[in-house]
Amino acid sequence: MTTTLSDTRIARRAMIDSQLRTSGVNEEYVLARMLAVPREDYLPAEKASLAYIDRAIALGEQGHLAAPLFYGKLLTEAAPGPDDRVLLVSGGTGYLAALLRPLVAELTEVSAAAAATMTGTAQYSLIVIDGAIEQLPAGLATALAEDGRIVTGLVLRQVTRLASGLKIAGQVNLQPVEDIGIPVLHPFDAPKGWTFA
């Protein structure tokens, strides 16, 4: 069965109407970007037919394409603006970068592995992480400017949640926003300690 351009436009419209709007994602800038960017362009050909399902698509070593609802909620919470300098921790496909780039002044994209070990000075007004993390490394927190915002998935007691935070007095405090299925970025796993049965 061949998928046509018309089919994918219909699938994108259905994603907007049946996955995003019904779950409270109604901000026009979010809907416009998600309608404009074809998800199938960020998947291998053999997985393109899965582009609009309502769950994440695992791509092995290449990363993941998270569910549309995660991206809709993430963009809503991030509220990117035209003055923002954004650091994007990529999930591997480039889809989230395509959604964000026209909304902000500057976008720097790094892999999860690079972000987990980065060092540097505070320079970003917004950090967006395409996945769920167990811990926020000090180097990534340092890269966020004072009063800067961060939006990510967070793993708490084996449940993934959308979370956001601000950097105030040099400290970043992430607060859960809502439970949602999010692919986990393992470079951000917390060290495992001893457990007793």
N, CA, C and O of each residue as an XYZ file, in Angstrom:
788
protein
N       0.841     -1.185      0.000
C       0.000      0.000      0.000
C       0.884      1.246      0.000
O       1.785      1.368      0.831
N       0.637      2.151     -0.908
C       1.428      3.371     -1.028
C       0.744      4.505     -0.274
O      -0.460      4.722     -0.410
N       1.537      5.230      0.528
C       1.014      6.381      1.253
C       1.227      7.627      0.404
O       2.333      7.878     -0.074
N       0.174      8.398      0.221
C       0.276      9.614     -0.586
C       0.452     10.830      0.314
O       0.240     10.768      1.525
N       0.847     11.936     -0.309
C       0.988     13.195      0.415
C      -0.332     13.593      1.050
O      -0.361     14.105      2.169
N      -1.426     13.356      0.333
C      -2.752     13.666      0.859
C      -3.045     12.840      2.108
O      -3.617     13.354      3.069
N      -2.652     11.543      2.102
C      -2.868     10.682      3.262
C      -2.138     11.212      4.489
O      -2.693     11.219      5.588
N      -0.900     11.655      4.308
C      -0.131     12.129      5.463
C      -0.682     13.461      5.979
O      -0.644     13.714      7.183
N      -1.184     14.300      5.101
C      -1.822     15.553      5.564
C      -3.074     15.246      6.374
O      -3.335     15.890      7.390
N      -3.846     14.266      5.925
C      -5.048     13.860      6.660
C      -4.649     13.287      8.014
O      -5.299     13.569      9.021
N      -3.586     12.487      8.049
C      -3.106     11.897      9.308
C      -2.624     12.981     10.268
O      -2.871     12.888     11.470
N      -1.942     14.004      9.758
C      -1.485     15.106     10.612
C      -2.670     15.878     11.173
O      -2.672     16.246     12.348
N      -3.665     16.122     10.351
C      -4.865     16.837     10.821
C      -5.572     16.001     11.890
O      -6.034     16.545     12.893
N      -5.661     14.685     11.683
C      -6.294     13.811     12.674
C      -5.506     13.821     13.983
O      -6.100     13.792     15.060
N      -4.167     13.863     13.899
C      -3.321     13.951     15.092
C      -3.661     15.212     15.886
O      -3.779     15.169     17.111
N      -3.818     16.331     15.182
C      -4.160     17.598     15.835
C      -5.517     17.488     16.531
O      -5.660     17.838     17.703
N      -6.503     16.998     15.792
C      -7.878     16.998     16.293
C      -8.160     15.921     17.330
O      -8.909     16.154     18.279
N      -7.557     14.725     17.153
C      -7.938     13.623     18.040
C      -6.912     13.314     19.130
O      -7.260     12.679     20.126
N      -5.661     13.743     18.971
C      -4.660     13.483     20.007
C      -4.312     14.733     20.804
O      -4.180     14.671     22.026
N      -4.162     15.869     20.123
C      -3.698     17.082     20.811
C      -4.846     17.896     21.400
O      -4.877     18.142     22.605
N      -5.778     18.310     20.567
C      -6.876     19.146     21.070
C      -7.671     18.452     22.173
O      -8.040     19.088     23.161
N      -7.938     17.166     22.018
C      -8.727     16.448     23.018
C      -7.981     16.274     24.338
O      -8.592     15.944     25.354
N      -6.672     16.492     24.333
C      -5.861     16.389     25.556
C      -5.439     17.746     26.089
O      -4.557     17.830     26.944
N      -6.060     18.812     25.593
C      -5.811     20.149     26.124
C      -4.694     20.929     25.470
O      -4.327     21.996     25.962
N      -4.139     20.430     24.372
C      -3.114     21.186     23.645
C      -3.840     22.012     22.577
O      -4.227     21.490     21.532
N      -4.016     23.295     22.853
C      -4.784     24.161     21.953
C      -4.054     25.439     21.554
O      -4.622     26.270     20.845
N      -2.807     25.613     21.994
C      -2.065     26.819     21.643
C      -1.803     26.813     20.142
O      -1.289     25.834     19.601
N      -2.151     27.890     19.481
C      -2.087     27.925     18.019
C      -0.673     27.743     17.482
O      -0.489     27.095     16.452
N       0.336     28.306     18.163
C       1.707     28.143     17.656
C       2.136     26.682     17.700
O       2.866     26.225     16.820
N       1.690     25.945     18.715
C       2.029     24.526     18.824
C       1.338     23.734     17.713
O       1.973     22.945     17.014
N       0.042     23.953     17.561
C      -0.717     23.225     16.544
C      -0.209     23.549     15.144
O      -0.122     22.665     14.292
N       0.126     24.816     14.907
C       0.615     25.218     13.578
C       1.936     24.528     13.245
O       2.125     24.052     12.126
N       2.852     24.474     14.218
C       4.140     23.822     13.957
C       3.965     22.312     13.743
O       4.595     21.728     12.861
N       3.114     21.695     14.550
C       2.944     20.250     14.429
C       2.166     19.867     13.173
O       2.304     18.754     12.668
N       1.362     20.776     12.681
C       0.678     20.554     11.406
C       1.640     20.745     10.238
O       1.506     20.085      9.208
N       2.606     21.644     10.395
C       3.525     21.992      9.302
C       4.647     20.972      9.106
O       5.159     20.828      7.996
N       5.035     20.260     10.172
C       6.215     19.392     10.099
C       5.777     17.927      9.970
O       5.183     17.390     10.905
N       6.054     17.275      8.848
C       5.665     15.878      8.658
C       6.513     14.934      9.507
O       7.723     14.834      9.306
N       5.887     14.249     10.446
C       6.612     13.317     11.330
C       7.287     12.198     10.541
O       8.363     11.730     10.912
N       6.649     11.772      9.449
C       7.205     10.646      8.680
C       8.573     10.967      8.076
O       9.355     10.060      7.789
N       8.861     12.254      7.883
C      10.163     12.645      7.338
C      11.313     12.368      8.309
O      12.480     12.404      7.919
N      10.982     12.092      9.569
C      12.003     11.893     10.599
C      12.074     10.435     11.054
O      12.612     10.125     12.117
N      11.525      9.558     10.233
C      11.543      8.130     10.507
C      12.158      7.381      9.337
O      12.094      7.855      8.202
N      12.759      6.212      9.591
C      13.196      5.379      8.469
C      11.973      4.964      7.643
O      10.866      4.876      8.175
N      12.170      4.713      6.362
C      11.065      4.397      5.458
C      10.192      3.257      5.978
O       8.970      3.289      5.829
N      10.821      2.249      6.589
C      10.040      1.097      7.051
C       9.160      1.407      8.263
O       8.291      0.609      8.617
N       9.379      2.563      8.902
C       8.550      2.939     10.055
C       7.683      4.158      9.774
O       6.958      4.613     10.659
N       7.746      4.688      8.574
C       6.998      5.909      8.240
C       5.496      5.755      8.438
O       4.816      6.721      8.782
N       4.974      4.556      8.225
C       3.526      4.347      8.378
C       3.080      4.464      9.838
O       1.883      4.564     10.108
N       4.023      4.454     10.777
C       3.710      4.575     12.206
C       3.764      6.020     12.702
O       3.558      6.272     13.889
N       4.035      6.956     11.820
C       4.347      8.330     12.216
C       3.296      8.978     13.111
O       3.649      9.790     13.965
N       2.035      8.650     12.946
C       0.979      9.375     13.661
C       0.287      8.545     14.731
O      -0.779      8.929     15.211
N       0.877      7.406     15.117
C       0.305      6.660     16.225
C       0.492      7.461     17.513
O       1.331      8.360     17.579
N      -0.291      7.128     18.528
C      -0.282      7.935     19.753
C       0.690      7.428     20.807
O       0.412      7.510     22.004
N       1.827      6.904     20.367
C       2.866      6.473     21.295
C       4.242      6.659     20.647
O       4.352      6.917     19.448
N       5.274      6.522     21.462
C       6.638      6.709     20.979
C       7.035      5.589     20.023
O       6.543      4.465     20.115
N       7.936      5.924     19.107
C       8.476      4.961     18.149
C       9.972      4.822     18.450
O      10.740      5.770     18.286
N      10.368      3.636     18.890
C      11.771      3.374     19.205
C      12.546      3.157     17.915
O      12.072      2.489     16.996
N      13.742      3.728     17.858
C      14.595      3.623     16.670
C      15.958      3.029     16.998
O      16.935      3.292     16.298
N      16.028      2.238     18.048
C      17.285      1.602     18.422
C      18.356      2.613     18.760
O      18.109      3.562     19.505
N      19.550      2.416     18.215
C      20.676      3.320     18.489
C      20.424      4.743     17.987
O      21.058      5.688     18.457
N      19.506      4.897     17.039
C      19.213      6.229     16.489
C      18.343      7.068     17.413
O      18.165      8.262     17.169
N      17.799      6.473     18.466
C      16.996      7.238     19.408
C      15.529      6.898     19.350
O      15.158      5.724     19.351
N      14.679      7.927     19.298
C      13.236      7.718     19.330
C      12.520      8.915     18.721
O      13.073     10.009     18.610
N      11.284      8.675     18.335
C      10.348      9.752     18.013
C       9.237      9.608     19.037
O       8.460      8.655     18.984
N       9.156     10.547     19.968
C       8.173     10.459     21.049
C       6.760     10.651     20.490
O       6.581     11.077     19.349
N       5.777     10.332     21.309
C       4.378     10.472     20.923
C       4.043     11.934     20.630
O       4.623     12.829     21.244
N       3.122     12.191     19.707
C       2.723     13.572     19.423
C       2.300     14.345     20.665
O       2.624     15.524     20.800
N       1.575     13.688     21.579
C       1.100     14.395     22.767
C       2.256     14.920     23.613
O       2.172     16.023     24.154
N       3.331     14.148     23.734
C       4.485     14.633     24.491
C       5.032     15.916     23.870
O       5.292     16.890     24.576
N       5.206     15.914     22.547
C       5.740     17.114     21.901
C       4.792     18.297     22.045
O       5.236     19.425     22.259
N       3.496     18.050     21.929
C       2.531     19.134     22.102
C       2.587     19.733     23.495
O       2.603     20.954     23.652
N       2.616     18.869     24.514
C       2.678     19.339     25.907
C       4.024     19.999     26.207
O       4.082     21.003     26.917
N       5.105     19.433     25.665
C       6.446     19.980     25.871
C       6.550     21.399     25.304
O       7.049     22.304     25.973
N       6.078     21.586     24.076
C       6.124     22.916     23.456
C       5.245     23.909     24.201
O       5.614     25.074     24.356
N       4.096     23.459     24.659
C       3.199     24.334     25.416
C       3.872     24.795     26.699
O       3.855     25.983     27.022
N       4.463     23.862     27.427
C       5.122     24.187     28.700
C       6.357     25.058     28.473
O       6.634     25.957     29.266
N       7.102     24.796     27.394
C       8.320     25.571     27.111
C       8.015     27.005     26.715
O       8.797     27.908     27.013
N       6.889     27.227     26.045
C       6.500     28.560     25.561
C       7.683     29.281     24.917
O       8.045     30.372     25.357
N       8.297     28.689     23.875
C       9.462     29.324     23.251
C       9.107     30.659     22.620
O       8.039     30.817     22.029
N      10.024     31.625     22.753
C       9.774     32.953     22.211
C      10.876     33.392     21.264
O      11.933     32.764     21.204
N      10.634     34.471     20.520
C      11.576     34.913     19.492
C      12.914     35.411     20.024
O      13.852     35.584     19.246
N      13.025     35.646     21.328
C      14.299     36.077     21.910
C      15.064     34.927     22.563
O      16.180     35.125     23.042
N      14.486     33.748     22.587
C      15.107     32.640     23.298
C      16.320     32.076     22.567
O      16.314     31.877     21.352
N      17.374     31.824     23.369
C      18.527     31.033     22.920
C      18.320     29.658     23.531
O      18.339     29.501     24.752
N      18.122     28.663     22.676
C      17.662     27.350     23.128
C      18.740     26.292     22.954
O      19.402     26.217     21.919
N      18.902     25.474     23.994
C      19.696     24.257     23.907
C      18.704     23.103     23.870
O      17.913     22.921     24.795
N      18.753     22.332     22.800
C      17.886     21.175     22.644
C      18.710     19.907     22.810
O      19.665     19.677     22.068
N      18.336     19.086     23.786
C      18.930     17.762     23.938
C      18.079     16.825     23.095
O      16.922     16.557     23.419
N      18.654     16.338     22.026
C      17.912     15.631     20.985
C      17.573     14.196     21.365
O      18.309     13.522     22.085
N      16.425     13.758     20.847
C      16.053     12.353     20.958
C      16.590     11.535     19.801
O      16.412     10.318     19.756
N      17.255     12.213     18.855
C      17.930     11.500     17.777
C      17.361     11.678     16.388
O      18.026     11.336     15.410
N      16.137     12.210     16.265
C      15.530     12.279     14.923
C      15.623     13.648     14.265
O      15.614     13.734     13.037
N      15.710     14.710     15.041
C      15.678     16.062     14.481
C      14.277     16.652     14.391
O      14.120     17.813     14.013
N      13.248     15.859     14.737
C      11.864     16.340     14.642
C      11.597     17.517     15.580
O      11.022     18.522     15.160
N      12.003     17.405     16.833
C      11.751     18.490     17.785
C      12.506     19.755     17.380
O      11.998     20.861     17.566
N      13.703     19.608     16.831
C      14.451     20.773     16.341
C      13.673     21.474     15.230
O      13.623     22.703     15.186
N      13.066     20.697     14.334
C      12.282     21.279     13.241
C      11.055     22.022     13.772
O      10.659     23.048     13.219
N      10.460     21.506     14.836
C       9.319     22.195     15.447
C       9.748     23.519     16.085
O       9.065     24.534     15.941
N      10.873     23.501     16.784
C      11.325     24.657     17.570
C      11.991     25.771     16.764
O      11.769     26.951     17.035
N      12.806     25.399     15.774
C      13.711     26.360     15.120
C      13.034     27.666     14.679
O      13.588     28.732     14.949
N      11.869     27.644     14.017
C      11.280     28.916     13.575
C      10.709     29.771     14.710
O      10.366     30.933     14.494
N      10.606     29.210     15.905
C       9.974     29.928     17.020
C      10.962     30.701     17.880
O      10.546     31.503     18.717
N      12.274     30.478     17.691
C      13.276     31.023     18.607
C      14.376     31.772     17.859
O      14.504     31.663     16.639
N      15.164     32.530     18.612
C      16.246     33.308     18.010
C      17.404     32.413     17.577
O      17.998     32.620     16.518
N      17.719     31.415     18.408
C      18.886     30.560     18.150
C      18.633     29.192     18.752
O      18.089     29.078     19.851
N      19.032     28.146     18.025
C      18.837     26.780     18.502
C      20.142     26.005     18.345
O      20.710     25.936     17.256
N      20.606     25.423     19.446
C      21.767     24.536     19.429
C      21.270     23.153     19.814
O      20.621     22.984     20.846
N      21.572     22.170     18.989
C      21.115     20.806     19.238
C      22.311     19.930     19.601
O      23.331     19.943     18.911
N      22.178     19.164     20.698
C      23.225     18.240     21.118
C      22.600     16.882     21.419
O      21.409     16.789     21.719
N      23.409     15.837     21.338
C      22.926     14.499     21.666
C      22.789     14.360     23.179
O      23.362     15.139     23.941
N      22.022     13.357     23.601
C      21.875     13.096     25.032
C      23.223     12.753     25.654
O      23.525     13.203     26.760
N      24.036     11.963     24.958
C      25.342     11.576     25.495
C      26.229     12.807     25.694
O      26.916     12.913     26.709
N      26.219     13.740     24.733
C      27.026     14.957     24.858
C      26.498     15.851     25.977
O      27.280     16.432     26.729
N      25.177     15.962     26.088
C      24.584     16.818     27.117
C      24.861     16.293     28.520
O      25.025     17.075     29.456
N      24.912     14.975     28.666
C      25.113     14.374     29.990
C      26.497     14.669     30.553
O      26.704     14.586     31.764
N      27.448     15.013     29.685
C      28.821     15.272     30.144
C      29.294     16.687     29.822
O      30.483     16.979     29.947
N      28.391     17.563     29.415
C      28.829     18.885     28.966
C      29.272     19.769     30.125
O      28.850     19.607     31.270
N      30.130     20.698     29.778
C      30.555     21.746     30.701
C      30.467     23.055     29.934
O      30.404     23.055     28.704
N      30.463     24.139     30.634
C      30.411     25.412     29.931
C      29.815     26.485     30.809
O      29.620     26.289     32.008
N      29.528     27.619     30.205
C      28.995     28.757     30.944
C      27.518     28.937     30.636
O      27.016     28.453     29.622
N      26.840     29.633     31.517
C      25.411     29.896     31.355
C      25.192     30.752     30.118
O      25.724     31.857     30.017
N      24.421     30.248     29.193
C      24.189     31.017     27.975
C      22.816     30.801     27.358
O      22.435     31.542     26.451
N      22.067     29.817     27.817
C      20.781     29.505     27.195
C      19.622     29.975     28.069
O      19.621     29.763     29.282
N      18.645     30.608     27.448
C      17.457     31.044     28.184
C      16.443     29.918     28.318
O      15.541     29.985     29.152
N      16.593     28.883     27.494
C      15.663     27.755     27.520
C      16.415     26.477     27.162
O      17.131     26.433     26.161
N      16.252     25.443     27.979
C      16.757     24.112     27.654
C      15.551     23.193     27.508
O      14.676     23.155     28.372
N      15.517     22.459     26.412
C      14.433     21.514     26.139
C      15.070     20.143     25.949
O      16.006     19.990     25.164
N      14.562     19.154     26.666
C      15.110     17.796     26.597
C      14.061     16.872     25.996
O      12.953     16.753     26.521
N      14.412     16.222     24.899
C      13.510     15.330     24.163
C      13.574     13.924     24.758
O      14.084     12.996     24.131
N      13.052     13.782     25.968
C      13.035     12.501     26.647
C      12.972     12.701     28.144
O      12.961     13.831     28.633
N      12.930     11.590     28.873
C      12.845     11.629     30.326
C      14.206     11.322     30.937
O      14.923     10.438     30.469
N      14.552     12.061     31.988
C      15.836     11.908     32.667
C      15.613     11.545     34.126
O      14.597     11.913     34.717
N      16.566     10.822     34.703
C      16.502     10.539     36.141
C      17.154     11.655     36.947
O      16.724     11.959     38.059
N      18.191     12.261     36.383
C      18.887     13.338     37.084
C      19.370     14.368     36.074
O      19.649     14.047     34.919
N      19.462     15.614     36.533
C      19.968     16.705     35.706
C      21.438     16.920     36.041
O      21.758     17.322     37.160
N      22.344     16.658     35.088
C      23.770     16.837     35.377
C      24.112     18.302     35.667
O      23.483     19.218     35.136
N      25.110     18.501     36.511
C      25.523     19.851     36.892
C      25.918     20.686     35.678
O      25.606     21.876     35.626
N      26.595     20.088     34.705
C      27.027     20.839     33.530
C      25.871     21.365     32.707
O      25.948     22.456     32.141
N      24.803     20.596     32.638
C      23.628     21.049     31.896
C      22.919     22.168     32.654
O      22.452     23.132     32.046
N      22.839     22.045     33.968
C      22.264     23.119     34.783
C      23.091     24.395     34.652
O      22.536     25.493     34.617
N      24.411     24.257     34.581
C      25.286     25.421     34.434
C      25.043     26.142     33.112
O      25.175     27.364     33.036
N      24.690     25.393     32.074
C      24.466     25.991     30.753
C      23.216     26.862     30.696
O      23.053     27.656     29.769
N      22.337     26.715     31.679
C      21.106     27.513     31.723
C      21.392     28.858     32.372
O      21.970     28.920     33.457
N      20.991     29.921     31.714
C      21.189     31.269     32.245
C      20.300     31.492     33.469
O      19.279     30.825     33.636
N      20.695     32.428     34.312
C      19.867     32.805     35.459
C      18.481     33.236     34.969
O      18.363     33.969     33.987
N      17.451     32.781     35.651
C      16.036     32.993     35.280
C      15.646     32.223     34.014
O      14.548     32.407     33.488
N      16.550     31.359     33.525
C      16.232     30.544     32.357
C      15.285     29.413     32.716
O      15.131     29.051     33.882
N      14.648     28.858     31.675
C      13.651     27.808     31.845
C      14.173     26.493     31.301
O      14.964     26.465     30.359
N      13.721     25.402     31.907
C      14.045     24.077     31.401
C      12.766     23.250     31.384
O      11.975     23.291     32.326
N      12.573     22.501     30.304
C      11.417     21.612     30.185
C      11.939     20.258     29.724
O      12.712     20.166     28.770
N      11.507     19.216     30.412
C      12.035     17.875     30.173
C      11.016     16.835     30.609
O       9.994     17.156     31.216
N      11.312     15.601     30.292
C      10.639     14.496     30.955
C      11.458     14.140     32.175
O      12.673     14.336     32.188
N      10.813     13.622     33.191
C      11.483     13.283     34.437
C      11.004     11.897     34.867
O       9.807     11.608     34.839
N      11.952     11.042     35.266
C      11.601      9.721     35.772
C      11.558      9.799     37.289
O      12.579     10.039     37.934
N      10.379      9.596     37.855
C      10.204      9.604     39.303
C       9.522      8.304     39.714
O       8.389      8.035     39.313
N      10.216      7.500     40.513
C       9.672      6.213     40.953
C       9.153      5.388     39.778
O       8.063      4.819     39.837
N       9.940      5.333     38.723
C       9.692      4.536     37.524
C       8.480      5.005     36.711
O       7.978      4.265     35.865
N       8.011      6.229     36.963
C       6.930      6.830     36.175
C       7.502      8.061     35.487
O       8.207      8.854     36.112
N       7.199      8.224     34.191
C       7.690      9.406     33.478
C       6.656     10.530     33.564
O       5.450     10.322     33.431
N       7.189     11.723     33.792
C       6.336     12.903     33.936
C       6.957     14.058     33.155
O       8.180     14.184     33.079
N       6.111     14.891     32.582
C       6.583     16.157     32.035
C       6.930     17.039     33.226
O       6.183     17.087     34.203
N       8.064     17.741     33.147
C       8.505     18.588     34.251
C       9.097     19.875     33.694
O       9.585     19.916     32.565
N       9.043     20.921     34.508
C       9.664     22.186     34.104
C      10.273     22.845     35.330
O       9.944     22.512     36.469
N      11.165     23.784     35.069
C      11.810     24.479     36.166
C      12.443     25.781     35.712
O      12.527     26.078     34.521
N      12.883     26.540     36.692
C      13.589     27.803     36.480
C      14.930     27.727     37.194
O      15.103     26.967     38.147
N      15.881     28.535     36.711
C      17.146     28.664     37.425
C      17.081     29.945     38.249
O      17.018     31.049     37.707
N      17.095     29.777     39.548
C      16.993     30.912     40.466
C      18.132     30.812     41.467
O      18.320     29.779     42.109
N      18.890     31.895     41.596
C      20.052     31.935     42.501
C      20.995     30.770     42.235
O      21.549     30.174     43.158
N      21.165     30.457     40.947
C      22.113     29.428     40.540
C      21.610     28.002     40.669
O      22.332     27.064     40.328
N      20.397     27.817     41.152
C      19.849     26.475     41.366
C      18.680     26.202     40.419
O      17.851     27.076     40.164
N      18.631     24.962     39.899
C      17.519     24.544     39.048
C      16.678     23.546     39.827
O      17.182     22.534     40.314
N      15.397     23.843     39.936
C      14.482     22.957     40.642
C      13.392     22.522     39.670
O      12.582     23.341     39.235
N      13.369     21.236     39.329
C      12.364     20.706     38.412
C      11.110     20.312     39.167
O      11.181     19.647     40.201
N       9.962     20.722     38.650
C       8.672     20.393     39.239
C       7.854     19.576     38.244
O       7.707     19.989     37.094
N       7.318     18.430     38.656
C       6.466     17.646     37.753
C       5.224     18.432     37.350
O       4.631     19.143     38.162
N       4.843     18.291     36.089
C       3.648     18.955     35.565
C       2.513     17.944     35.412
O       1.401     18.175     35.888
N       2.802     16.810     34.739
C       1.798     15.763     34.612
C       2.443     14.464     34.152
O       3.480     14.464     33.489
N       1.804     13.355     34.521
C       2.264     12.040     34.078
C       1.961     11.870     32.602
O       0.859     12.171     32.145
N       2.945     11.388     31.863
C       2.773     11.164     30.428
C       3.860     10.186     29.978
O       4.965     10.195     30.520
N       3.558      9.362     29.010
C       4.553      8.427     28.501
C       5.657      9.152     27.741
O       5.387      9.888     26.791
N       6.896      8.941     28.162
C       8.050      9.623     27.559
C       9.201      8.632     27.451
O       9.496      7.941     28.426
N       9.863      8.539     26.297
C      11.049      7.684     26.204
C      12.140      8.157     27.174
O      12.353      9.357     27.348
N      12.820      7.202     27.794
C      13.860      7.519     28.779
C      15.206      7.673     28.082
O      15.570      6.866     27.226
N      15.945      8.723     28.457
C      17.294      8.973     27.944
C      18.286      8.407     28.964
O      18.516      9.014     30.010
N      18.864      7.258     28.665
C      19.696      6.561     29.638
C      21.025      7.242     29.977
O      21.578      6.943     31.035
N      21.579      8.142     29.144
C      22.780      8.851     29.600
C      22.546      9.687     30.860
O      23.504     10.118     31.502
N      21.276      9.919     31.217
C      20.941     10.713     32.409
C      20.503      9.839     33.583
O      19.962     10.346     34.566
N      20.733      8.529     33.485
C      20.366      7.635     34.586
C      21.168      7.980     35.836
O      22.354      8.302     35.762
N      20.498      7.907     36.980
C      21.190      8.110     38.259
C      22.018      6.875     38.577
O      21.636      5.766     38.203
N      23.163      7.046     39.272
C      23.950      5.878     39.674
C      23.110      4.949     40.545
O      22.356      5.404     41.406
N      23.246      3.650     40.315
C      22.477      2.685     41.093
C      23.203      2.400     42.397
O      24.406      2.141     42.407
N      22.457      2.451     43.501
C      23.030      2.170     44.820
C      22.685      0.768     45.255
O      22.068      0.003     44.514
N      23.087      0.441     46.459
C      22.795     -0.875     47.026
C      21.321     -0.949     47.381
O      20.739      0.025     47.858
N      20.724     -2.098     47.149
C      19.368     -2.343     47.608
C      19.329     -3.665     48.352
O      20.088     -4.579     48.032
N      18.454     -3.776     49.340
C      18.310     -4.995     50.127
C      16.920     -5.533     49.938
O      15.942     -4.791     50.031
N      16.823     -6.831     49.671
C      15.510     -7.454     49.459
C      14.883     -7.817     50.788
O      13.776     -8.353     50.823
